[in-house]
Amino acid sequence: MNDAPHADRRMLESLVCPVTHATLAYDAERQELVSKAAGLAFPIRGGIPIMLVDEARRLD
């Protein structure tokens, strides 16, 4: 029995925006964590969230 996806989900839900400290929305399709407050989307690469502003995509 593999509980890794649940652990990943809990980990993602515990992260906050490094700019605003607001909660993040998980976009499974784009593999991003979205901060509507900051207008940024942080990529998830290889299952690892990249929480650097320089790596984030600006929301339109």
Rosetta blueprint (number, residue, H / E / L):
1 M L
2 N L
3 D L
4 A H
5 P H
6 H H
7 A H
8 D H
9 R H
10 R H
11 M H
12 L H
13 E H
14 S H
15 L L
16 V E
17 C L
18 P L
19 V L
20 T L
21 H L
22 A L
23 T E
24 L L
25 A E
26 Y E
27 D E
28 A L
29 E L
30 R L
31 Q L
32 E E
33 L E
34 V E
35 S E
36 K L
37 A L
38 A L
39 G L
40 L E
41 A E
42 F E
43 P E
44 I E
45 R E
46 G L
47 G L
48 I E
49 P E
50 I L
51 M L
52 L L
53 V H
54 D H
55 E H
56 A L
57 R E
58 R E
59 L L
60 D L
